[in-house]
Amino acid sequence: MALPRLLQIPRFVRFGVRVDTAPEWLWLALLAAALWPTWWWMGQRMRDGSDDPLGLLALAALGVLVWRQRQLLRPAPRLRWLALALAGAVAATVLRESLPPLAGALIALLALAAGLVAFLPPRVATAPVLGLSVLSLPLLASLQFYAGYPLRVLTAEASRWLLALQHDVARSGSSLLVNGQLVIVDAPCSGVQMVWLGYFTACVVALHGGAAHRHAHFSNRRFLMRLPAVSVLVLTGNVLRNTVLVAAQAADWQLPAWAHDAVGLVVLAAVCGGIGWVMGRDGGRNGHERHSGEQHAYV
């Protein structure tokens, strides 16, 4: 009964029209402003050296995406995604004191990503947007702490198989005994940064590389089906880098520090180039993705 009465009040009707016709950037700006504690925490974590500032690249990529699509933003948002964005923002605010800061920031950034998806045109895949929101977190230090050692062990074992073709090699944990010389696969050799950059490249190519191809959009299905290839390329690149450096050390080649960096950069460039090719190439028998397999991939 109250709603019909409100609809008879001109001031209320004018207010509803202004809300309904508010520009898309205003809603996104309000959502971002509501998440200011997350931005403050992320800035402090990067500022005090607790983590690498690579997350800024992911945030910049999202900003570029919105700028490129600014003329195509939906005047009426997808309500499901907008509801998820609002629920996430409320949850991040209410649970800020009870959750670990990284978990609270994850909820906040996923809420922001949901808000972006609500206004982005349907042809933009949602999975890479969500991926970049996760990558924008200052999480490299946490990844190194929790996943660094398993990755080092996996890398050392794979390197052992390759080195065994030419050397007498044994592995103990993340260390290799090559021709009687102990070589430790340390934290920088875990490949955590290469993992981050590999998935960042995959998301960016999926979102920004479509204009260079005949297809206007990049589906979630197409993106997710190619992620295993991204993982294989990252792991292969890290193993090859580690194998080359360990072999050089086992051969008593005194490589300068810049040579270690150069090997890492060359391998990283090759891995990211391969990921760009995998993500950017056209699929299907004749260079085209089957439209029927793509239709259901948009959320």
C-alpha positions in Angstrom: 0.0 0.0 0.0 2.9 2.3 0.7 4.4 2.1 -2.7 1.4 3.4 -4.7 1.3 6.3 -2.4 5.0 7.0 -2.8 4.6 6.9 -6.6 2.1 9.7 -6.3 4.7 12.0 -4.8 6.5 13.9 -7.6 9.6 14.4 -5.5 10.0 10.7 -4.9 9.4 9.9 -8.5 12.1 12.4 -9.6 14.5 10.9 -7.1 13.8 7.4 -8.5 14.4 8.6 -12.0 17.7 10.2 -11.0 18.8 7.0 -9.3 17.8 4.9 -12.3 19.6 7.2 -14.8 22.7 7.7 -12.7 25.9 7.2 -14.7 27.7 3.8 -14.5 30.9 5.4 -13.3 29.2 6.9 -10.3 28.0 3.4 -9.1 31.5 2.0 -9.6 33.1 4.9 -7.8 30.7 4.6 -4.8 31.5 0.8 -4.6 35.2 1.5 -4.7 34.8 4.2 -2.1 32.9 1.8 0.2 35.9 -0.5 0.1 38.4 2.1 1.3 39.7 0.0 4.3 40.9 -2.6 1.8 42.8 0.0 -0.3 44.3 1.4 2.9 45.5 -2.1 4.0 46.9 -3.0 0.6 48.8 0.3 0.4 50.3 -0.2 3.8 51.3 -3.8 3.0 53.0 -2.7 -0.2 54.6 0.4 1.4 56.2 -1.5 4.3 57.8 -4.0 2.1 55.7 -6.9 3.2 54.9 -7.8 -0.4 55.7 -7.0 -4.0 53.6 -4.3 -5.6 52.7 -6.4 -8.7 49.0 -6.2 -7.7 49.1 -2.6 -9.0 49.5 -4.0 -12.5 46.4 -6.1 -12.2 44.4 -3.1 -10.9 45.8 -1.0 -13.8 44.7 -3.7 -16.3 41.2 -3.5 -14.8 41.2 0.3 -15.1 42.3 0.1 -18.7 39.5 -2.4 -19.4 36.8 -0.1 -18.0 38.3 2.9 -19.9 38.3 0.9 -23.2 34.7 -0.2 -22.7 33.4 3.1 -21.3 31.2 3.7 -24.3 29.7 0.2 -24.1 28.9 0.1 -20.4 25.4 -1.2 -19.7 23.0 1.6 -18.7 21.0 -1.1 -16.7 23.4 -3.3 -14.7 22.9 -7.1 -14.5 21.1 -7.3 -11.2 22.6 -10.7 -10.2 26.1 -9.4 -10.4 25.2 -6.1 -8.8 23.6 -7.9 -5.9 26.7 -10.0 -5.5 28.8 -6.8 -5.5 26.7 -5.2 -2.8 26.6 -8.4 -0.7 30.4 -8.7 -1.0 31.0 -5.1 0.0 28.7 -5.5 3.1 30.4 -8.7 4.0 33.9 -7.2 3.6 32.8 -4.3 5.9 31.1 -6.4 8.6 33.7 -9.1 8.7 36.7 -6.8 8.5 37.6 -7.2 12.2 37.0 -11.0 12.4 38.7 -12.2 9.2 42.4 -12.2 8.4 43.2 -9.0 6.3 44.0 -11.0 3.2 40.7 -12.9 3.3 38.8 -9.7 3.9 40.6 -8.0 1.0 39.8 -11.0 -1.2 36.0 -10.6 -0.5 36.3 -6.9 -1.2 38.1 -7.2 -4.5 35.7 -9.9 -5.7 32.9 -7.6 -4.8 34.5 -4.9 -6.9 35.0 -7.3 -9.8 31.3 -8.3 -9.5 30.4 -4.6 -9.7 32.5 -4.2 -12.9 30.9 -7.3 -14.5 27.5 -5.9 -13.7 28.1 -2.9 -16.0 30.5 -4.4 -18.6 29.0 -5.5 -21.9 28.1 -9.2 -22.2 30.9 -9.8 -24.7 33.5 -9.3 -22.0 34.3 -12.6 -20.3 33.8 -12.6 -16.5 36.4 -15.2 -15.5 39.5 -13.0 -16.5 38.0 -10.0 -14.7 37.6 -12.1 -11.5 41.1 -13.5 -12.1 42.6 -10.0 -12.2 40.8 -9.0 -9.1 42.4 -11.9 -7.2 45.9 -11.1 -8.7 45.6 -7.5 -7.6 45.9 -8.7 -4.0 49.3 -8.4 -2.3 49.6 -12.2 -2.0 53.0 -13.1 -3.3 54.5 -13.3 0.1 51.7 -15.5 1.3 52.0 -17.7 -1.8 55.8 -18.0 -1.2 55.1 -19.0 2.4 52.5 -21.6 1.7 53.3 -22.8 -1.8 56.9 -21.9 -2.2 58.4 -25.1 -0.7 56.2 -27.5 -2.6 57.0 -25.7 -5.8 60.7 -25.8 -5.1 60.5 -29.6 -4.4 58.6 -30.1 -7.7 61.1 -28.0 -9.6 64.1 -29.7 -8.0 62.6 -33.2 -8.9 61.9 -32.2 -12.5 65.4 -30.7 -12.8 66.9 -33.9 -11.4 65.4 -35.9 -14.2 66.8 -33.5 -16.8 70.2 -33.2 -15.2 70.5 -37.0 -14.8 71.0 -37.2 -18.6 74.5 -35.7 -18.1 75.3 -35.7 -14.4 75.2 -37.8 -11.3 72.3 -36.2 -9.4 70.4 -36.9 -6.2 67.7 -34.9 -4.5 67.0 -34.3 -0.9 64.0 -32.0 -0.2 64.6 -28.9 -2.4 68.3 -29.5 -2.6 70.2 -31.2 -5.4 73.5 -33.0 -5.1 75.1 -32.7 -8.6 78.4 -34.5 -9.1 79.0 -34.3 -5.4 78.2 -30.5 -5.3 75.3 -29.4 -3.2 73.0 -26.9 -4.9 70.0 -25.5 -3.1 66.8 -24.6 -5.0 66.1 -21.4 -3.0 62.9 -19.3 -2.7 63.5 -17.2 -5.9 63.6 -20.5 -7.8 60.2 -21.6 -6.6 58.6 -19.7 -9.6 55.9 -17.9 -7.6 56.5 -14.7 -9.4 56.5 -16.5 -12.7 53.1 -18.1 -11.8 51.7 -14.6 -11.0 53.0 -13.1 -14.3 51.8 -16.1 -16.3 48.3 -15.9 -15.1 48.3 -12.1 -15.3 49.4 -12.5 -19.0 46.5 -15.0 -19.6 43.9 -12.6 -18.1 45.2 -9.6 -19.9 45.3 -11.3 -23.3 41.8 -12.7 -22.8 40.4 -9.2 -21.9 42.5 -6.9 -24.1 43.6 -9.1 -27.0 40.3 -9.8 -28.6 40.3 -6.6 -30.7 43.3 -8.0 -32.6 41.3 -11.1 -33.7 38.3 -11.7 -35.8 36.2 -12.7 -32.7 34.7 -9.8 -30.8 34.6 -11.8 -27.5 36.5 -14.2 -25.4 34.3 -16.7 -23.6 34.7 -18.0 -20.1 34.8 -21.5 -21.4 37.5 -20.7 -23.9 39.5 -19.0 -21.1 39.1 -21.8 -18.5 39.9 -24.5 -21.0 43.3 -22.9 -21.8 44.3 -22.4 -18.2 45.9 -25.8 -17.8 48.2 -25.0 -20.7 49.2 -21.8 -18.8 50.1 -23.9 -15.8 52.2 -26.3 -18.0 54.1 -23.4 -19.6 54.9 -21.8 -16.3 56.1 -25.0 -14.7 58.1 -26.0 -17.8 59.7 -22.5 -17.9 60.6 -22.6 -14.2 62.1 -26.1 -14.5 64.2 -25.1 -17.5 65.5 -22.0 -15.9 66.5 -23.9 -12.7 68.1 -26.7 -14.8 70.2 -24.3 -16.8 71.4 -22.4 -13.7 72.1 -25.6 -11.7 74.0 -27.2 -14.6 76.1 -24.0 -14.9 76.9 -24.1 -11.2 77.7 -27.9 -11.3 80.1 -27.2 -14.2 81.9 -24.6 -12.1 80.9 -21.8 -14.4 81.1 -18.6 -12.3 78.2 -16.8 -13.8 77.8 -13.2 -12.7 74.7 -12.0 -11.0 73.4 -10.3 -14.1 73.6 -13.6 -16.0 71.3 -15.3 -13.5 68.8 -12.4 -14.0 69.3 -12.5 -17.8 68.4 -16.3 -17.9 65.4 -15.6 -15.8 64.2 -12.8 -18.0 64.7 -14.7 -21.2 62.7 -17.7 -19.9 60.0 -15.4 -18.5 59.7 -13.7 -21.8 59.4 -17.0 -23.6 56.8 -18.3 -21.1 54.6 -15.1 -21.3 55.0 -15.1 -25.1 53.8 -18.7 -25.2 50.9 -17.9 -22.9 49.9 -15.0 -25.1 49.9 -17.3 -28.1 47.9 -19.9 -26.4 45.3 -17.4 -25.1 45.2 -15.3 -28.3 45.1 -17.9 -31.0 41.8 -18.7 -32.7 40.3 -22.1 -31.9 38.2 -24.5 -34.0 39.0 -26.5 -37.1 39.0 -23.5 -39.4 40.4 -20.9 -37.0 37.0 -20.2 -35.5 35.5 -21.1 -32.2 32.2 -22.9 -32.6 29.5 -20.4 -31.7 27.3 -23.1 -30.2 30.0 -24.0 -27.8 30.5 -20.4 -26.7 26.9 -19.3 -26.2 26.5 -20.7 -22.7 29.8 -19.5 -21.5 28.7 -15.9 -20.7 27.4 -15.3 -17.2 
